[in-house]
Amino acid sequence: LAAGWYISFSGIVTFKAWNRDDVVRLVPADRILAESDSPYLAPVPDRGKRNEPAWVTKTVEKLAAVRGTGRTEMGELSVRNARSFFGLQA
C-alpha cells in the first residue's frame, strides 16, 4: 500500500469462509476496487453459477458493510478509483 498499489476485491468477500474483513478495512479509500472476476467466483447467493459482471453489486454491498459506508458511496468510490487506475476521464 505504501507503494501506491490498488487492491481489488471479488465475490470471494461474500463467501462464508472469507475471514479477512480486516484487509478490507485496511485499504485506503482511494485505493480500493471491486471486481466481478467473471465468469468465475460468483458472489453469494449465486455462488456456483456462472458469474455475471452485474453481480459486482453484491461485492460492493459486502465491502460497504465491512467499511461501514453506504452501498452507493462504495460503488461510486470503486468507479472513481477504477477511472484513476486506468487513466479514464469521468
ZAMARGU-4260 file (C-alpha; in steps of 0.2 Angstrom, whole numbers, plus 5000, padded with zeros to 4 digits):
<rodrens>
0) 5000/5000/5000 | 5014/5012/5003 | 5019/5009/4985 | 5003/5016/4980 | 4995/5000/4974
5) 4977/4997/4972 | 4968/4982/4980 | 4953/4974/4971 | 4941/4963/4979 | 4930/4950/4971
10) 4915/4939/4975 | 4926/4929/4987 | 4922/4943/5001 | 4904/4936/5001 | 4909/4918/5005
15) 4906/4911/5022 | 4924/4905/5023 | 4931/4923/5020 | 4939/4929/5036 | 4949/4944/5031
20) 4937/4959/5033 | 4952/4967/5042 | 4961/4968/5025 | 4945/4977/5018 | 4946/4990/5032
25) 4965/4992/5030 | 4964/4998/5011 | 4964/5017/5010 | 4948/5023/5002 | 4957/5030/4987
30) 4965/5013/4983 | 4950/5000/4984 | 4942/4992/4969 | 4928/4980/4967 | 4928/4967/4953
35) 4917/4954/4946 | 4930/4941/4941 | 4918/4935/4928 | 4914/4921/4924 | 4922/4914/4939
40) 4919/4916/4958 | 4901/4922/4958 | 4896/4930/4975 | 4884/4923/4987 | 4869/4920/4984
45) 4874/4915/4966 | 4890/4905/4971 | 4892/4890/4960 | 4884/4898/4945 | 4892/4907/4930
50) 4897/4924/4937 | 4890/4939/4928 | 4898/4957/4928 | 4881/4964/4935 | 4884/4954/4951
55) 4898/4965/4956 | 4885/4975/4966 | 4884/4961/4979 | 4903/4963/4981 | 4901/4981/4983
60) 4887/4979/4996 | 4899/4967/5006 | 4913/4980/5005 | 4901/4994/5011 | 4895/4984/5026
65) 4913/4980/5031 | 4919/4998/5029 | 4903/5005/5037 | 4898/5015/5022 | 4883/5015/5011
70) 4882/5004/4995 | 4880/5019/4984 | 4895/5028/4991 | 4906/5012/4990 | 4901/5009/4972
75) 4905/5027/4967 | 4921/5026/4976 | 4926/5010/4967 | 4921/5018/4950 | 4931/5033/4954
80) 4946/5023/4959 | 4945/5012/4943 | 4945/5028/4932 | 4960/5034/4941 | 4969/5017/4939
85) 4965/5016/4921 | 4968/5034/4917 | 4950/5037/4911 | 4940/5053/4911 | 4925/5055/4922
</rodrens>
